[in-house]
Structures are given as structure tokens and as C-alpha cells.
Amino acid sequence: MSQHADIAVIGAGAAGLAAAIFAAETTPSLRIVLLDGAKTIGAKILVSGGGRCNVTNQKVAASDFHGNRKVIDRILRRFDEQATILWFNALGVPLQTESTGKVFPVSNKARTILNALLHRCEELAITRLAQHQVQSITHQGSEFSIQHAQGILQTRQVIMATGGRSLPKTGSDGSGWAHVKNLGHTVTPTYPALVPLVLDDSFFHAALSGISHDVMLTTRVKNKIIARRTGSLLWTHFGISGPVVMDASRFWILATAQGHHVQLHLNCFPHTTHKEVEDWLIQAASRPGRYTVQSLLGERLPNRVATQLAQFLNPEMAQAPVNLLQKDLRKSLVHTLTNLSLPIVGSRGWNFAEVTAGGVPLEEINPSSMASKKVPGLFLIGEMLDCDGRIGGFNFQWAWATGYLAGTSAALPLCPSS
Ligand SMILES: Cc1cc2nc3c(=O)[nH]c(=O)nc-3n(C[C@H](O)[C@H](O)[C@H](O)COP(=O)(O)OP(=O)(O)OC[C@H]3O[C@@H](n4cnc5c(N)ncnc54)[C@H](O)[C@@H]3O)c2cc1C
């Protein structure tokens, strides 16, 4: 069956929902059709932020993202974090900012965000079609023909919002890139980002499963530092997770994929210098009472972490009295505590990644409208573009901002009075 639309939005994730809403608000008379291949719309929004949906951050800057920062900056300026907060308030969703800067709905439920977006789509009479996987898109003259699982849709404008490949069970399987490639775009290599990392089985991580603490992670390629991040690390049965690991993962993954030998070093004393840690051990040796290495480290680290680190260096080290530590062993201990090389063997992959690194280069879109520079009437938004943010609400901010620009820009020229 063939249908007609003024604007077809392909992909009803965060970016697509935002684009459809802003398009309908810009020109209410338009027929806007939102197509999604998944059975359930918004599944990724529901699992985001641990089920609470971290919608934005109190301070968002281009430096929070990887990609062409000049272009990213231009886009973010047009719809910033304040605009997101005001928009959700207008949708009936009050937000709250946590001490980390992350912004969540006051309800602490991602469902509140999804319901508000779906409700607004209904108010604006946007046609929402689940189980409408798009199979091909052709562009002829001023029209697009979209072949989908249930038939064909003819439309004047297309907004591509098919996401990347993170969490493919939600419908984001990367198929959108094949369609935009067919239309003339390029796609840079894509990798899972914001993803937990897997450690060699012989390492001690499994014994620490469930423990989290603040650390600094340094990524080195050929002994050159390429990234340094401080934050909370979570030990797991397979390796490491937590915000600092998720943020560091893209550096390890991209450099490894490029054939480099990459090292990730763990510093369990992130706000302390190497020398300060050594001075602390020296001073502790002269304290009255009998301190073992384990009991001393336990003053500043979770007990199990202290034990494992000491035992890793030397099986008898944990119970060794601090005042009997020889200089060379003390130096080795400081090295283990502040510069431990983690035996990473891989990442948990797309099923556990929060975002995709790589995608359609930002140079191929017009940053004031998200319009394709290759195909008139085509717009590209959200995670399918070569831009990924760090953890903290930045990726949703990207989805809302690009959705806003594409929605308003696609709808404006179709306004009957323009
Ligand atoms: C577990 C998890 C937690 C996260 N938590 C946060 C968080 O708290 N804060 C934050 O900022 N970011 C978070 N993110 C990242 C954020 O969810 C994404 O960056 C954002 O949802 C991307 O939006 P999008 O609309 O571009 O793509 P997606 O949300 O991936 O949506 C793409 C849509 O397109 C559809 N689709 C794909 N191909 C086709 C096709 N061929 N035909 C039809 N439909 C198609 C898919 O079914 C999907 O619904 C999280 C991600 C994950 C996986």
C-alpha cells in the first residue's frame, strides 16, 4: 500500500521523536509520519540512565563530545541544555539536577520522559508506525520513496534518525547507514563506545565484583598519554565498568582497532601524586602500632581492593608489616597503587555499549539545519552521525538538539504561507 507524507522521520528514538514534535509544532498542518522498525517505541529511552533517563547535563559544551567540535558547538548553541530543561517543563516534566551535574526527571523514571514525548506526538497528530522497518529509500525529483516492512511511503522530506548500533535489541541495528550510503553519504568506521571492558581471566577483578571506588585511568599508546579520566570504577565478574571506564573505553577500542598497542593504567589514588603516596607509606612505617600493608591500604581503599592489590604484587605482601618494607618493595607497591597496567582483552561490545563512535561525518551536513549537503530534502540527526558524548546526559542533549534543528528546518519551507 502506498501512502503520502510531507515529512517522514525514520527512527523513533530520542532524536526522531524530538524532530517529529518540533516539525509538527513549526507547521501544524503537515502530515508527519514517524516510522520505526521496532515493535516497541522508545525502548532505549526506558533503559537509559539506569531506568531514570539522564536527559541532559547542567553544563554542556562541545568539549564533552568527540567529533568535529566546531560543528558540534554550532549545533549545541542552537538548542542548549537550558532549552532542553524548558522544553521538558513545557511537556509537563519537571527536571532536577544532581550534584554531578546530571539532569533527571523529578520522578526518577525514564517512563515519564517517554510518556511525555509520546503524548505530545498524539496531541500533534503525528502518525507513529512501529514495526515499519525501512528497507530502502530512493530519491527522485523532489520526492522520496520509502520501502518499508508494510508497504511504500512517498514523502517530500526525510529525517534520518536511525541511531547507531548500541543495544541492537532496541531496534538500533545500524541499518540506517546503508540507506544514507545509497543516497550518497559516507560513513566512517563505527565502534562501541561508553562500554564496559573485559579483563584477562587470570586477573583479580572477579574477587572484587560489586565494589566501586574513585580512580584515575590513563590510556597510553606507544607510551604517549592519549586520555586521562578520573571517576568511579566498578569491578565486575568480567572486568571493569562504571563511568570512568565507560568514558575511557572509546580510546582503548579505537586505538586497538587502528592496530596500536594500547595500555590502560589504573591509579587508585587519583588526587594524590606518586610521591605523596610514597611519603604516606614512609610516615606510616614510623607510626606506633603494628600496621600490615593490608590494614594501612584499607584506610584509603575498600578492604578487598587493598588486599587484592597487595597480593597481586606479592602473595605475602598483604600481611607484611609496613615498617619492614624494603625500599624497592615499597617503590613497587607505590607503582602498583598508582600505575597498574590493566590486562584488557576486549570490550563487552554492542549489546552493552551506550553509544556509537563513528558514523556519518558532520562535514556532510549543514549545522544550521542538519540538512544533508548531498541530497536536498534529507536531514540526518542523532547517534547515526559521527559524534559521541561522554557519560552524563550529553548524548541525549545531542539527540534533542539535532532533532530540534532538523524538525524546525524541515517543516519551515513546507509552511503554506512561506
Ligand atoms: C543502556 C543505555 C543507557 C543510556 N543512558 C543514557 C543517559 O542516561 N543519558 C544520555 O544522554 N544517553 C544515554 N544513552 C545514550 C542515548 O540513549 C543515545 O545516544 C540516544 O538514545 C540516541 O538517540 P537516537 O534517536 O539517535 O538513536 P536511537 O535511540 O538508537 O533510535 C534509533 C531508532 O531507529 C530505529 N531504526 C533503526 N533502523 C531502522 C530502520 N531501518 N527502519 C526503521 N527504524 C529503524 C530503531 O528501532 C530505534 O528506535 C544510553 C544508551 C544506552 C544503550
The ligand as an SDF file (V2000), in Angstrom:
LIG
                    3D

 53 58  0  0  0  0  0  0  0  0999 V2000
   21.7450    1.3320   28.2250 C   0  0  0  0  0  0  0  0  0  0  0  0
   21.8460    2.7530   27.7350 C   0  0  0  0  0  0  0  0  0  0  0  0
   21.7500    3.8070   28.6370 C   0  0  0  0  0  0  0  0  0  0  0  0
   21.8980    5.1190   28.1820 C   0  0  0  0  0  0  0  0  0  0  0  0
   21.7380    6.1410   29.0720 N   0  0  0  0  0  0  0  0  0  0  0  0
   21.8670    7.4200   28.6520 C   0  0  0  0  0  0  0  0  0  0  0  0
   21.6240    8.5040   29.5290 C   0  0  0  0  0  0  0  0  0  0  0  0
   21.1620    8.3250   30.6740 O   0  0  0  0  0  0  0  0  0  0  0  0
   21.8650    9.7710   29.0660 N   0  0  0  0  0  0  0  0  0  0  0  0
   22.2770   10.0070   27.7730 C   0  0  0  0  0  0  0  0  0  0  0  0
   22.4830   11.1600   27.4120 O   0  0  0  0  0  0  0  0  0  0  0  0
   22.4520    8.9990   26.9110 N   0  0  0  0  0  0  0  0  0  0  0  0
   22.2280    7.7240   27.3000 C   0  0  0  0  0  0  0  0  0  0  0  0
   22.3760    6.7060   26.4140 N   0  0  0  0  0  0  0  0  0  0  0  0
   22.6490    7.0500   25.0070 C   0  0  0  0  0  0  0  0  0  0  0  0
   21.3500    7.5230   24.3240 C   0  0  0  0  0  0  0  0  0  0  0  0
   20.3070    6.6460   24.6990 O   0  0  0  0  0  0  0  0  0  0  0  0
   21.5130    7.5410   22.8110 C   0  0  0  0  0  0  0  0  0  0  0  0
   22.6250    8.3080   22.4440 O   0  0  0  0  0  0  0  0  0  0  0  0
   20.2700    8.1340   22.1540 C   0  0  0  0  0  0  0  0  0  0  0  0
   19.1280    7.3970   22.5470 O   0  0  0  0  0  0  0  0  0  0  0  0
   20.4020    8.1150   20.6390 C   0  0  0  0  0  0  0  0  0  0  0  0
   19.1820    8.5310   20.0970 O   0  0  0  0  0  0  0  0  0  0  0  0
   18.8570    8.3280   18.5620 P   0  0  0  0  0  0  0  0  0  0  0  0
   17.4280    8.7050   18.4190 O   0  0  0  0  0  0  0  0  0  0  0  0
   19.8600    8.9750   17.7060 O   0  0  0  0  0  0  0  0  0  0  0  0
   19.0190    6.7450   18.2880 O   0  0  0  0  0  0  0  0  0  0  0  0
   18.2410    5.5210   18.9350 P   0  0  0  0  0  0  0  0  0  0  0  0
   17.7180    5.8420   20.2620 O   0  0  0  0  0  0  0  0  0  0  0  0
   19.1620    4.3750   18.7970 O   0  0  0  0  0  0  0  0  0  0  0  0
   16.9740    5.3360   17.9890 O   0  0  0  0  0  0  0  0  0  0  0  0
   17.0590    4.8520   16.6660 C   0  0  0  0  0  0  0  0  0  0  0  0
   15.7110    4.2810   16.2810 C   0  0  0  0  0  0  0  0  0  0  0  0
   15.7360    3.9820   14.8870 O   0  0  0  0  0  0  0  0  0  0  0  0
   15.0810    2.7550   14.6550 C   0  0  0  0  0  0  0  0  0  0  0  0
   15.6070    2.1850   13.4120 N   0  0  0  0  0  0  0  0  0  0  0  0
   16.8870    1.8310   13.1490 C   0  0  0  0  0  0  0  0  0  0  0  0
   16.9940    1.3960   11.8770 N   0  0  0  0  0  0  0  0  0  0  0  0
   15.7560    1.4840   11.3300 C   0  0  0  0  0  0  0  0  0  0  0  0
   15.2160    1.1940   10.0550 C   0  0  0  0  0  0  0  0  0  0  0  0
   15.9660    0.7200    9.0700 N   0  0  0  0  0  0  0  0  0  0  0  0
   13.8880    1.4120    9.8560 N   0  0  0  0  0  0  0  0  0  0  0  0
   13.1030    1.9010   10.8440 C   0  0  0  0  0  0  0  0  0  0  0  0
   13.5590    2.1990   12.0640 N   0  0  0  0  0  0  0  0  0  0  0  0
   14.8690    1.9990   12.3150 C   0  0  0  0  0  0  0  0  0  0  0  0
   15.3860    1.9250   15.9000 C   0  0  0  0  0  0  0  0  0  0  0  0
   14.4040    0.9190   16.0890 O   0  0  0  0  0  0  0  0  0  0  0  0
   15.3860    2.9680   17.0010 C   0  0  0  0  0  0  0  0  0  0  0  0
   14.1350    3.0740   17.6150 O   0  0  0  0  0  0  0  0  0  0  0  0
   22.1780    5.3810   26.8140 C   0  0  0  0  0  0  0  0  0  0  0  0
   22.2520    4.3220   25.9100 C   0  0  0  0  0  0  0  0  0  0  0  0
   22.0810    3.0140   26.3540 C   0  0  0  0  0  0  0  0  0  0  0  0
   22.1610    1.8840   25.3550 C   0  0  0  0  0  0  0  0  0  0  0  0
  1  2  1  0
  2  3  1  0
  2 52  2  0
  3  4  2  0
  4  5  1  0
  4 50  1  0
  5  6  2  0
  6  7  1  0
  6 13  1  0
  7  8  2  0
  7  9  1  0
  9 10  1  0
 10 11  2  0
 10 12  1  0
 12 13  2  0
 13 14  1  0
 14 15  1  0
 14 50  1  0
 15 16  1  0
 16 17  1  0
 16 18  1  0
 18 19  1  0
 18 20  1  0
 20 21  1  0
 20 22  1  0
 22 23  1  0
 23 24  1  0
 24 25  2  0
 24 26  1  0
 24 27  1  0
 27 28  1  0
 28 29  2  0
 28 30  1  0
 28 31  1  0
 31 32  1  0
 32 33  1  0
 33 34  1  0
 33 48  1  0
 34 35  1  0
 35 36  1  0
 35 46  1  0
 36 37  1  0
 36 45  1  0
 37 38  2  0
 38 39  1  0
 39 40  1  0
 39 45  2  0
 40 41  1  0
 40 42  2  0
 42 43  1  0
 43 44  2  0
 44 45  1  0
 46 47  1  0
 46 48  1  0
 48 49  1  0
 50 51  2  0
 51 52  1  0
 52 53  1  0
M  END
$$$$
